[in-house]
Amino acid sequence: MTALLRSRLAMALALVAAATVAVGAISFAERHGASDGVVRVRRVVLQDARFVNGPRAGATFADLSGALLADAQSCSRHRSDRDVRCAARFSAAAYTSVTAFSLLGCTQPGVFQARRGVLAELDGIIALDHRHRPAAALPRVPSVPSVPSC
């Protein structure tokens, strides 16, 4: 088996694993309520063991994406699609989904950049949640971090 074939096989297996983890995260979030989904996701991002290399970080970001998507869907059911708190969650779910695939080939600097970026985005969402004003008076959605180029 050539190195290229092994590399492609490893990439395919990592993608399958990431998709499986994402589906599991969605079902977990739906079973356990998603009101504190962003806080749970933030706790995962702080777990160093989940980010030891690119493929592991990619699988973790896929997991985060599924949990954030479930939380965003719950938010839009309870509030509205136009609520900035829900829009911020959908945006974070999209960012983590795209980043999951880019991290598969990353080294630690790229993984660090992605973690730092998603933490800033999650902190912005948490700040939105802690404001007790009508949705129309809330500020804009937190900015989306750039996807690391590895």
ZICORPE-V325018 format. One record per helix or strand. SS is the DSSP state (H for helix, E for strand). FROM is the first residue (numbers start at 0). TO is the last residue. If there is no record, write none. Layout:
# ZICORPE-V325018
ss: <SS SS>
from: <FROM FROM>
to: <TO TO>
This chain:
# ZICORPE-V325018
ss: <H H H H H H H>
from: <2 36 47 53 83 107 134>
to: <31 44 50 77 102 128 136>
